[in-house]
Amino acid sequence: MSRRLFAVFLALSAAALTSCSDGGGTALAGGVGSGGLVGYEHTQVGKEYWVTMPQMQNTSGKPLTVLSGTIVHVPDGLRITGYRVVDDGAGPHPMGVTPVGVTDDHALVHQGGSIPVPAHTSSHLSYEARIKVTGAVHGDLTDCRYEYRQGSTTYRQDIGCDTRIRLGRALT
């Protein structure tokens, strides 16, 4: 690698380290859906479901913008195929698991890639993960990670979440 290319690499690495922490974020707390276990014992292999992630609550005195939400631990038997942001229009979206294709009138899909959350408030928007059941499920979906920007700094913060998905007789 040339010296010039190496210098550019070092500069970019330093910028990445100063603009994004490996945790370090403390402005978010989990509202509805954090700290408890949500379960659904009626999944079928080959089917897809929406799993609601915890509501985002800004506990700091400054506004922030949530850039993404992901589930960190995905057990064998499940695969995440996408994410979306939902808005119930009236308050926090209830935690749960919903089969893909089932009408969900109270959850309108939010347009846009980021979610502003004013200081000392809870967002009425929530992330949902679209999961596909690929086989017997061995464990729970756990650890929801949010990336957000506050001022000019980007942070990552994990909020506890635990969703148990199991195979069972389909609900009709």
PALO-218973 format. One line per field, with one value per atom (N, C-alpha, C): atom name; x, y, z; residue in one letter. Coordinates in nm, 4 decimals. Example, Ala and Ser with C-alpha at 12.3 -4.5 7.8 and 13.67 -1.06 7.14 Angstrom:
REM PALO-218973
at = [N; CA; C; N; CA; C]
u = [1.3190; 1.2300; 1.3200; 1.2850; 1.3670; 1.2900]
v = [-0.5690; -0.4500; -0.3300; -0.2250; -0.1060; 0.0030]
w = [0.7800; 0.7800; 0.7800; 0.7080; 0.7140; 0.7870]
aa = [a; a; a; s; s; s]
***
This chain:
REM PALO-218973
at = [N; CA; C; N; CA; C; N; CA; C; N; CA; C; N; CA; C; N; CA; C; N; CA; C; N; CA; C; N; CA; C; N; CA; C; N; CA; C; N; CA; C; N; CA; C; N; CA; C; N; CA; C; N; CA; C; N; CA; C; N; CA; C; N; CA; C; N; CA; C; N; CA; C; N; CA; C; N; CA; C; N; CA; C; N; CA; C; N; CA; C; N; CA; C; N; CA; C; N; CA; C; N; CA; C; N; CA; C; N; CA; C; N; CA; C; N; CA; C; N; CA; C; N; CA; C; N; CA; C; N; CA; C; N; CA; C; N; CA; C; N; CA; C; N; CA; C; N; CA; C; N; CA; C; N; CA; C; N; CA; C; N; CA; C; N; CA; C; N; CA; C; N; CA; C; N; CA; C; N; CA; C; N; CA; C; N; CA; C; N; CA; C; N; CA; C; N; CA; C; N; CA; C; N; CA; C; N; CA; C; N; CA; C; N; CA; C; N; CA; C; N; CA; C; N; CA; C; N; CA; C; N; CA; C; N; CA; C; N; CA; C; N; CA; C; N; CA; C; N; CA; C; N; CA; C; N; CA; C; N; CA; C; N; CA; C; N; CA; C; N; CA; C; N; CA; C; N; CA; C; N; CA; C; N; CA; C; N; CA; C; N; CA; C; N; CA; C; N; CA; C; N; CA; C; N; CA; C; N; CA; C; N; CA; C; N; CA; C; N; CA; C; N; CA; C; N; CA; C; N; CA; C; N; CA; C; N; CA; C; N; CA; C; N; CA; C; N; CA; C; N; CA; C; N; CA; C; N; CA; C; N; CA; C; N; CA; C; N; CA; C; N; CA; C; N; CA; C; N; CA; C; N; CA; C; N; CA; C; N; CA; C; N; CA; C; N; CA; C; N; CA; C; N; CA; C; N; CA; C; N; CA; C; N; CA; C; N; CA; C; N; CA; C; N; CA; C; N; CA; C; N; CA; C; N; CA; C; N; CA; C; N; CA; C; N; CA; C; N; CA; C; N; CA; C; N; CA; C; N; CA; C; N; CA; C; N; CA; C; N; CA; C; N; CA; C; N; CA; C; N; CA; C; N; CA; C; N; CA; C; N; CA; C; N; CA; C; N; CA; C; N; CA; C; N; CA; C; N; CA; C; N; CA; C; N; CA; C; N; CA; C; N; CA; C; N; CA; C; N; CA; C; N; CA; C; N; CA; C; N; CA; C; N; CA; C; N; CA; C; N; CA; C; N; CA; C; N; CA; C; N; CA; C; N; CA; C; N; CA; C; N; CA; C; N; CA; C; N; CA; C; N; CA; C; N; CA; C; N; CA; C; N; CA; C; N; CA; C; N; CA; C]
u = [0.0860; 0.0000; 0.0905; 0.0565; 0.1372; 0.1227; 0.2210; 0.2159; 0.0954; 0.0672; -0.0464; -0.1775; -0.1964; -0.3174; -0.3282; -0.2147; -0.2137; -0.2527; -0.2049; -0.2402; -0.3894; -0.4461; -0.5905; -0.6667; -0.6213; -0.6846; -0.6828; -0.5680; -0.5585; -0.6508; -0.6570; -0.7441; -0.8907; -0.9310; -1.0699; -1.1000; -1.0068; -1.0256; -1.0417; -0.9596; -0.9693; -1.1030; -1.1486; -1.2782; -1.3903; -1.3828; -1.4868; -1.4891; -1.3712; -1.3658; -1.4188; -1.3977; -1.4440; -1.5901; -1.6462; -1.7844; -1.8831; -1.8346; -1.9254; -1.8661; -1.9370; -1.8848; -1.9245; -1.8524; -1.8846; -1.9743; -2.0792; -2.1648; -2.1766; -2.1289; -2.1132; -2.2386; -2.3388; -2.4604; -2.5397; -2.5940; -2.6738; -2.8048; -2.8342; -2.9519; -3.0819; -3.0737; -3.1955; -3.2264; -3.3538; -3.4022; -3.5143; -3.5376; -3.6466; -3.7765; -3.8737; -4.0076; -4.0856; -4.1995; -4.2832; -4.2031; -4.2004; -4.1377; -3.9966; -3.9387; -3.8041; -3.8129; -3.7234; -3.7157; -3.8125; -3.8957; -3.9884; -3.9746; -4.0389; -4.0351; -4.1651; -4.1533; -4.2680; -4.2548; -4.3644; -4.3552; -4.4633; -4.4336; -4.5298; -4.4982; -4.5915; -4.5670; -4.6495; -4.6721; -4.7557; -4.6903; -4.5584; -4.4921; -4.4798; -4.4643; -4.4512; -4.3234; -4.2534; -4.1321; -4.1688; -4.0886; -4.1098; -4.1947; -4.2596; -4.3443; -4.2638; -4.3162; -4.2509; -4.3434; -4.2800; -4.3522; -4.2835; -4.3635; -4.3092; -4.2928; -4.1744; -4.1456; -4.1202; -4.1989; -4.1852; -4.0711; -3.9873; -3.8765; -3.9227; -3.8475; -3.8905; -3.9042; -3.9979; -4.0175; -3.8910; -3.8575; -3.7383; -3.7762; -3.7047; -3.7322; -3.6038; -3.6092; -3.4939; -3.4954; -3.4011; -3.3962; -3.3058; -3.2427; -3.1492; -3.2204; -3.1459; -3.1978; -3.1783; -3.1308; -3.1084; -3.1832; -3.2329; -3.2987; -3.1970; -3.2461; -3.1600; -3.2364; -3.1640; -3.2244; -3.1790; -3.2740; -3.2419; -3.2230; -3.1102; -3.0737; -3.1084; -3.1039; -3.1360; -3.1638; -3.2321; -3.2578; -3.2420; -3.1719; -3.1497; -3.1575; -3.1847; -3.1785; -3.0423; -2.9673; -2.8293; -2.8192; -2.8909; -2.8785; -2.9988; -2.9716; -3.0750; -3.0396; -3.1238; -3.0903; -3.1057; -3.0460; -3.0653; -3.2141; -3.2567; -3.3970; -3.4712; -3.4082; -3.4678; -3.3678; -3.4216; -3.3381; -3.4122; -3.3433; -3.4041; -3.3938; -3.5085; -3.5110; -3.5309; -3.5564; -3.5718; -3.6207; -3.6246; -3.6730; -3.7658; -3.8560; -3.9397; -3.9681; -4.0161; -4.0568; -4.2078; -4.2763; -4.4220; -4.4644; -4.5797; -4.6363; -4.7829; -4.8220; -4.9638; -5.0470; -4.9800; -5.0510; -5.1042; -5.1087; -5.1686; -5.0821; -4.9807; -4.8989; -4.8074; -4.7436; -4.6478; -4.7131; -4.6434; -4.6900; -4.6758; -4.7789; -4.7695; -4.6684; -4.5978; -4.5020; -4.5783; -4.5183; -4.5823; -4.5192; -4.5792; -4.5374; -4.6610; -4.6520; -4.7651; -4.7240; -4.8030; -4.7703; -4.7703; -4.6734; -4.6688; -4.7921; -4.8578; -4.9771; -5.1057; -5.0989; -5.2175; -5.2367; -5.3582; -5.3861; -5.3553; -5.2806; -5.2397; -5.2724; -5.4019; -5.4479; -5.3917; -5.3617; -5.3142; -5.1677; -5.0956; -4.9536; -4.9309; -4.9175; -4.8883; -4.7373; -4.6896; -4.5460; -4.4995; -4.3976; -4.3389; -4.2517; -4.2678; -4.1877; -4.0629; -3.9504; -3.8254; -3.7321; -3.6040; -3.5040; -3.4605; -3.4997; -3.4558; -3.5754; -3.5567; -3.6654; -3.6188; -3.6697; -3.6343; -3.7081; -3.6353; -3.6966; -3.6575; -3.7533; -3.7228; -3.6718; -3.6084; -3.5580; -3.6720; -3.6428; -3.7348; -3.8699; -3.8709; -3.9961; -3.9750; -4.0862; -4.0855; -4.1362; -4.0762; -4.1195; -4.2466; -4.3360; -4.4541; -4.4234; -4.2988; -4.2533; -4.1735; -4.1833; -4.1083; -4.0541; -3.9411; -3.8873; -3.9519; -3.9690; -4.0112; -3.9120; -3.8804; -3.7930; -3.8802; -3.8552; -3.9256; -3.8387; -3.8945; -3.8175; -3.8791; -3.7938; -3.8379; -3.7971; -3.8911; -3.8628; -3.8036; -3.6793; -3.6092; -3.5995; -3.6366; -3.6297; -3.6630; -3.6304; -3.6529; -3.5756; -3.6391; -3.5794; -3.5105; -3.3829; -3.3010; -3.2545; -3.3417; -3.3071; -3.4042; -3.3769; -3.4630; -3.3930; -3.4736; -3.4227; -3.3937; -3.2697; -3.2355; -3.1448; -3.1389; -3.0515; -3.0849; -3.1580; -3.1933; -3.0930; -3.0320; -2.9285; -2.9811; -2.9659; -3.0068; -2.8838; -2.8794; -2.7755; -2.8458; -2.7905; -2.8529; -2.7468; -2.7907; -2.7044; -2.7604; -2.6695; -2.7064; -2.6000; -2.6428; -2.5461; -2.4709; -2.3386; -2.2596; -2.1982; -2.2371; -2.1800; -2.2830; -2.2350; -2.3200; -2.2866; -2.3899; -2.3734; -2.4445; -2.4015; -2.4727; -2.5080; -2.6311; -2.6736; -2.7659; -2.7421; -2.8275; -2.9351; -3.0554; -3.1679; -3.2175; -3.2394; -3.2821; -3.4140; -3.4165; -3.5394; -3.5284; -3.6376; -3.6363; -3.7672; -3.7567; -3.8748; -3.8524; -3.9430; -3.9354; -4.0279; -3.9698; -4.0434; -4.0321; -4.1454; -4.1441; -4.2393; -4.2104; -4.2983; -4.4205; -4.5332; -4.6564; -4.7676; -4.8853; -5.0011; -5.0377; -5.0576; -5.0906; -5.2245; -5.2319; -5.3611; -5.4371; -5.5640; -5.6419; -5.7196]
v = [-0.1169; 0.0000; 0.1230; 0.2187; 0.3397; 0.4209; 0.5057; 0.5891; 0.6824; 0.7363; 0.8296; 0.7570; 0.6390; 0.5600; 0.5191; 0.4832; 0.4454; 0.5654; 0.6862; 0.8072; 0.8365; 0.8181; 0.8379; 0.7362; 0.6112; 0.5058; 0.5419; 0.5881; 0.6268; 0.7436; 0.8416; 0.9572; 0.9152; 0.8302; 0.7829; 0.6980; 0.6153; 0.5330; 0.6197; 0.7229; 0.8129; 0.8857; 0.9290; 0.9971; 0.9031; 0.7780; 0.6815; 0.6575; 0.6499; 0.6261; 0.7439; 0.8652; 0.9799; 1.0121; 0.9638; 0.9988; 0.8891; 0.7723; 0.6646; 0.5837; 0.5778; 0.5035; 0.3577; 0.2720; 0.1291; 0.1017; 0.1683; 0.1635; 0.3083; 0.3403; 0.4769; 0.5602; 0.5280; 0.6064; 0.5804; 0.6869; 0.6725; 0.7492; 0.8098; 0.8965; 0.8186; 0.6931; 0.6153; 0.5224; 0.5051; 0.4032; 0.3311; 0.2098; 0.1344; 0.1703; 0.2010; 0.2266; 0.0964; 0.1007; -0.0176; -0.1266; -0.2454; -0.3605; -0.3895; -0.3098; -0.3421; -0.4071; -0.4981; -0.5594; -0.6738; -0.7072; -0.8182; -0.9186; -1.0312; -1.1359; -1.1349; -1.1287; -1.1398; -1.2750; -1.3476; -1.4785; -1.5039; -1.5956; -1.6378; -1.7837; -1.8712; -2.0147; -2.0801; -2.0060; -2.0581; -2.0393; -2.0287; -2.0057; -2.1352; -2.1184; -2.2299; -2.2124; -2.3224; -2.3172; -2.2646; -2.1698; -2.1104; -1.9846; -1.9547; -1.8355; -1.7184; -1.5959; -1.4749; -1.4004; -1.3292; -1.2591; -1.1261; -1.0282; -0.9002; -0.9084; -0.8702; -0.8666; -0.7217; -0.6693; -0.5304; -0.5165; -0.4164; -0.3856; -0.2790; -0.2620; -0.1664; -0.0232; 0.0464; 0.1886; 0.2627; 0.3698; 0.4481; 0.5689; 0.5869; 0.6951; 0.7762; 0.9053; 0.9941; 1.0488; 1.0042; 1.0477; 1.1686; 1.2154; 1.3271; 1.4611; 1.5659; 1.7013; 1.7584; 1.6762; 1.7225; 1.6325; 1.6900; 1.6062; 1.5130; 1.4035; 1.3100; 1.2552; 1.1923; 1.1305; 0.9855; 0.8927; 0.7504; 0.7180; 0.6557; 0.6252; 0.4822; 0.3896; 0.2502; 0.1737; 0.0629; -0.0298; -0.1711; -0.2555; -0.3936; -0.4861; -0.6126; -0.7151; -0.7806; -0.7827; -0.8282; -0.9807; -1.0479; -1.1939; -1.2606; -1.3352; -1.4086; -1.5568; -1.6380; -1.7784; -1.8624; -1.9815; -2.0774; -2.1034; -2.1153; -2.1385; -2.0137; -1.8962; -1.7686; -1.6907; -1.6111; -1.5226; -1.3908; -1.2800; -1.1486; -1.1146; -1.0776; -1.0458; -0.8967; -0.8175; -0.6741; -0.6051; -0.4735; -0.3900; -0.2839; -0.2337; -0.1192; -0.0396; 0.0815; 0.1672; 0.1833; 0.1624; 0.1748; 0.2878; 0.3421; 0.4542; 0.4230; 0.4149; 0.3870; 0.5143; 0.6305; 0.7573; 0.8080; 0.7252; 0.7694; 0.7419; 0.6610; 0.6263; 0.5118; 0.4514; 0.3460; 0.2240; 0.1665; 0.0452; -0.0717; -0.1534; -0.2631; -0.3683; -0.4240; -0.5304; -0.6529; -0.7272; -0.8491; -0.9070; -1.0164; -1.0866; -1.1003; -1.0576; -1.0596; -1.1301; -1.2273; -1.2893; -1.1862; -1.1953; -1.1066; -1.1336; -1.0278; -1.0423; -1.0236; -1.0276; -1.0023; -0.8514; -0.8053; -0.6626; -0.6077; -0.5009; -0.4381; -0.2895; -0.2571; -0.1212; -0.0159; -0.0526; 0.0488; 0.0838; 0.0048; 0.0314; 0.0796; 0.2077; 0.2659; 0.2708; 0.2347; 0.2371; 0.3818; 0.4140; 0.5485; 0.5699; 0.6817; 0.7159; 0.7903; 0.7522; 0.8191; 0.7254; 0.7590; 0.6703; 0.7005; 0.8132; 0.8463; 0.8894; 0.8816; 0.9103; 1.0169; 1.1387; 1.2400; 1.2127; 1.2254; 1.2079; 1.3283; 1.4153; 1.5338; 1.4940; 1.5886; 1.5655; 1.5246; 1.4339; 1.3893; 1.3404; 1.2737; 1.2204; 1.0784; 1.0100; 0.8774; 0.8896; 0.8136; 0.8150; 0.7323; 0.7769; 0.6971; 0.6033; 0.6058; 0.5177; 0.4025; 0.2856; 0.1689; 0.0939; 0.0278; -0.0589; -0.1955; -0.2586; -0.3978; -0.4730; -0.5946; -0.6818; -0.7868; -0.8077; -0.9132; -1.0386; -1.1424; -1.2652; -1.3776; -1.4674; -1.5883; -1.7070; -1.8001; -1.9219; -2.0221; -2.0659; -2.1565; -2.2988; -2.3204; -2.4532; -2.4431; -2.5486; -2.5468; -2.4294; -2.3575; -2.2366; -2.2724; -2.2352; -2.2688; -2.1423; -2.0797; -1.9581; -1.8462; -1.7303; -1.6135; -1.5049; -1.4174; -1.2931; -1.1996; -1.1526; -1.0679; -0.9528; -0.8540; -0.7375; -0.6534; -0.5462; -0.4531; -0.3386; -0.3128; -0.2096; -0.0940; 0.0250; 0.1460; 0.2314; 0.2880; 0.3845; 0.5188; 0.6201; 0.7518; 0.8603; 0.9766; 1.0942; 1.1978; 1.2530; 1.3615; 1.4686; 1.5831; 1.6850; 1.6333; 1.6354; 1.5870; 1.4493; 1.3855; 1.2565; 1.1453; 1.0334; 0.9160; 0.8138; 0.7565; 0.6598; 0.5288; 0.4227; 0.2951; 0.2616; 0.2128; 0.1765; 0.0559; -0.0414; -0.1602; -0.1375; -0.1812; -0.1790; -0.3223; -0.3678; -0.5060; -0.5360; -0.6480; -0.6971; -0.8494; -0.9180; -1.0634; -1.1127; -1.1745; -1.2289; -1.3774; -1.4577; -1.6034; -1.6468; -1.7091; -1.7600; -1.9120; -1.9808; -2.1270; -2.1794; -2.2994; -2.3668; -2.4189; -2.4173; -2.4665; -2.4689; -2.5062; -2.5115; -2.3709; -2.3550; -2.2231; -2.1740; -2.0459; -1.9849; -1.9559; -1.9837; -1.9593; -1.8321]
w = [0.0000; 0.0000; 0.0000; -0.0823; -0.0888; 0.0391; 0.0661; 0.1866; 0.1846; 0.0667; 0.0564; 0.0836; 0.0252; 0.0473; 0.1938; 0.2545; 0.3950; 0.4821; 0.4496; 0.5256; 0.5148; 0.3955; 0.3777; 0.4618; 0.4596; 0.5394; 0.6878; 0.7391; 0.8799; 0.9128; 0.8241; 0.8482; 0.8522; 0.7593; 0.7587; 0.8809; 0.9225; 1.0413; 1.1652; 1.1772; 1.2920; 1.2919; 1.1744; 1.1654; 1.2053; 1.1636; 1.1992; 1.3490; 1.4108; 1.5543; 1.6338; 1.5873; 1.6628; 1.6371; 1.5255; 1.4969; 1.5359; 1.5738; 1.6085; 1.7219; 1.8326; 1.9457; 1.9359; 2.0043; 2.0085; 2.1280; 2.1421; 2.2594; 2.2991; 2.4139; 2.4545; 2.4600; 2.3792; 2.3806; 2.5071; 2.5650; 2.6870; 2.6798; 2.5661; 2.5551; 2.5385; 2.4949; 2.4711; 2.5874; 2.6095; 2.7026; 2.6314; 2.6709; 2.6105; 2.6770; 2.5968; 2.6490; 2.6445; 2.5799; 2.5660; 2.4965; 2.5546; 2.4918; 2.5342; 2.6204; 2.6646; 2.8022; 2.8260; 2.9579; 2.9808; 2.8850; 2.9029; 2.7913; 2.8083; 2.7075; 2.6291; 2.4965; 2.4071; 2.3400; 2.3272; 2.2658; 2.1632; 2.0722; 1.9707; 1.9393; 1.9684; 1.9567; 1.8473; 1.7391; 1.6306; 1.4938; 1.4890; 1.3610; 1.2815; 1.1514; 1.0585; 0.9773; 0.9512; 0.8699; 0.7313; 0.6811; 0.5496; 0.5526; 0.6625; 0.6743; 0.7299; 0.7069; 0.7558; 0.8521; 0.9466; 1.0529; 1.0804; 1.1292; 1.1756; 1.3262; 1.3766; 1.5195; 1.5574; 1.6501; 1.6928; 1.7919; 1.7710; 1.8608; 1.9614; 2.0722; 2.1753; 2.1248; 2.1843; 2.1599; 2.2027; 2.1327; 2.1635; 2.2480; 2.3578; 2.4507; 2.4684; 2.4375; 2.4533; 2.5952; 2.6769; 2.8162; 2.8363; 2.7291; 2.7417; 2.7245; 2.7476; 2.7322; 2.5933; 2.4989; 2.3620; 2.2641; 2.1540; 2.0531; 1.9883; 1.9320; 1.8604; 1.7404; 1.6497; 1.5327; 1.5269; 1.5369; 1.5273; 1.3797; 1.3477; 1.2096; 1.1703; 1.2679; 1.2380; 1.3659; 1.3498; 1.4591; 1.4058; 1.4799; 1.4380; 1.5583; 1.5323; 1.6360; 1.6245; 1.7340; 1.7323; 1.7292; 1.8182; 1.8260; 1.7594; 1.6525; 1.5790; 1.5887; 1.6550; 1.6768; 1.5501; 1.5533; 1.4453; 1.4275; 1.3042; 1.2722; 1.2304; 1.2495; 1.2090; 1.1251; 1.0326; 0.9513; 0.9351; 0.9546; 0.9342; 0.7864; 0.7273; 0.5842; 0.5585; 0.6626; 0.6431; 0.7687; 0.7614; 0.8714; 0.8148; 0.8985; 0.8632; 0.9893; 0.9702; 1.0813; 1.0714; 1.1833; 1.1849; 1.2776; 1.2474; 1.3212; 1.3447; 1.4707; 1.4955; 1.4975; 1.4907; 1.4827; 1.6142; 1.7181; 1.8435; 1.9658; 1.9532; 2.0686; 2.0328; 2.1321; 2.1021; 2.0396; 1.9440; 1.8769; 1.9735; 1.9904; 2.0866; 2.0427; 2.1405; 2.1118; 2.0666; 1.9750; 1.9319; 1.8081; 1.7626; 1.6432; 1.5557; 1.4303; 1.3381; 1.2094; 1.1630; 1.0343; 0.9218; 0.8310; 0.7148; 0.6305; 0.5855; 0.5038; 0.5810; 0.7131; 0.7953; 0.8013; 0.7778; 0.7813; 0.9191; 0.9222; 1.0466; 1.0351; 1.0429; 1.0158; 1.1104; 1.2357; 1.3295; 1.3080; 1.2294; 1.2070; 1.0651; 1.0495; 0.9200; 0.9028; 0.7864; 0.7631; 0.7533; 0.8290; 0.8329; 0.7088; 0.6461; 0.5290; 0.5747; 0.5212; 0.5553; 0.6283; 0.6263; 0.6814; 0.8221; 0.8770; 1.0118; 1.0960; 1.2286; 1.3215; 1.4207; 1.4105; 1.5097; 1.6410; 1.7525; 1.8846; 1.9695; 2.0006; 2.0824; 2.2220; 2.2897; 2.4254; 2.5185; 2.6074; 2.7133; 2.6608; 2.5464; 2.4931; 2.4413; 2.4201; 2.3591; 2.2167; 2.1289; 1.9895; 1.9744; 1.8897; 1.8572; 1.7407; 1.6949; 1.5880; 1.6491; 1.5881; 1.6335; 1.5127; 1.5322; 1.4280; 1.4382; 1.3238; 1.3181; 1.2302; 1.2708; 1.1926; 1.1248; 0.9971; 0.9233; 0.9324; 0.9922; 1.0107; 0.9298; 0.8861; 0.8168; 0.9023; 0.9213; 0.9965; 0.8983; 0.9261; 0.8355; 0.8892; 1.0147; 1.0760; 1.2233; 1.2966; 1.4412; 1.5011; 1.5925; 1.6500; 1.7811; 1.7916; 1.9083; 1.9780; 2.0546; 2.1267; 2.0951; 2.1506; 2.1353; 2.0540; 1.9949; 1.9350; 2.0523; 2.0642; 2.1788; 2.1366; 2.2213; 2.2088; 2.0870; 2.1092; 2.0026; 2.0045; 1.8899; 1.8782; 1.7941; 1.8488; 1.7787; 1.7516; 1.6330; 1.5986; 1.5876; 1.6534; 1.6487; 1.6448; 1.5973; 1.5905; 1.6869; 1.7650; 1.8556; 1.8374; 1.7873; 1.7483; 1.6265; 1.6308; 1.5178; 1.5448; 1.6548; 1.6918; 1.6725; 1.6206; 1.6016; 1.7094; 1.7695; 1.8778; 1.8434; 1.9082; 1.9064; 2.0495; 2.0679; 2.2027; 2.1950; 2.2829; 2.2903; 2.3956; 2.3621; 2.4552; 2.4650; 2.5852; 2.6057; 2.5360; 2.4667; 2.4066; 2.3991; 2.4099; 2.4090; 2.3482; 2.2305; 2.1630; 2.1400; 2.1925; 2.1785; 2.0657; 1.9651; 1.8495; 1.8530; 1.8448; 1.8449; 1.7385; 1.6898; 1.5954; 1.6707; 1.6028; 1.6640; 1.5635; 1.6081; 1.5189; 1.4749; 1.3453; 1.2907; 1.3416; 1.3688; 1.4038; 1.2757; 1.2746; 1.1534; 1.1608]
aa = [m; m; m; s; s; s; r; r; r; r; r; r; l; l; l; f; f; f; a; a; a; v; v; v; f; f; f; l; l; l; a; a; a; l; l; l; s; s; s; a; a; a; a; a; a; a; a; a; l; l; l; t; t; t; s; s; s; c; c; c; s; s; s; d; d; d; g; g; g; g; g; g; g; g; g; t; t; t; a; a; a; l; l; l; a; a; a; g; g; g; g; g; g; v; v; v; g; g; g; s; s; s; g; g; g; g; g; g; l; l; l; v; v; v; g; g; g; y; y; y; e; e; e; h; h; h; t; t; t; q; q; q; v; v; v; g; g; g; k; k; k; e; e; e; y; y; y; w; w; w; v; v; v; t; t; t; m; m; m; p; p; p; q; q; q; m; m; m; q; q; q; n; n; n; t; t; t; s; s; s; g; g; g; k; k; k; p; p; p; l; l; l; t; t; t; v; v; v; l; l; l; s; s; s; g; g; g; t; t; t; i; i; i; v; v; v; h; h; h; v; v; v; p; p; p; d; d; d; g; g; g; l; l; l; r; r; r; i; i; i; t; t; t; g; g; g; y; y; y; r; r; r; v; v; v; v; v; v; d; d; d; d; d; d; g; g; g; a; a; a; g; g; g; p; p; p; h; h; h; p; p; p; m; m; m; g; g; g; v; v; v; t; t; t; p; p; p; v; v; v; g; g; g; v; v; v; t; t; t; d; d; d; d; d; d; h; h; h; a; a; a; l; l; l; v; v; v; h; h; h; q; q; q; g; g; g; g; g; g; s; s; s; i; i; i; p; p; p; v; v; v; p; p; p; a; a; a; h; h; h; t; t; t; s; s; s; s; s; s; h; h; h; l; l; l; s; s; s; y; y; y; e; e; e; a; a; a; r; r; r; i; i; i; k; k; k; v; v; v; t; t; t; g; g; g; a; a; a; v; v; v; h; h; h; g; g; g; d; d; d; l; l; l; t; t; t; d; d; d; c; c; c; r; r; r; y; y; y; e; e; e; y; y; y; r; r; r; q; q; q; g; g; g; s; s; s; t; t; t; t; t; t; y; y; y; r; r; r; q; q; q; d; d; d; i; i; i; g; g; g; c; c; c; d; d; d; t; t; t; r; r; r; i; i; i; r; r; r; l; l; l; g; g; g; r; r; r; a; a; a; l; l; l; t; t; t]
***
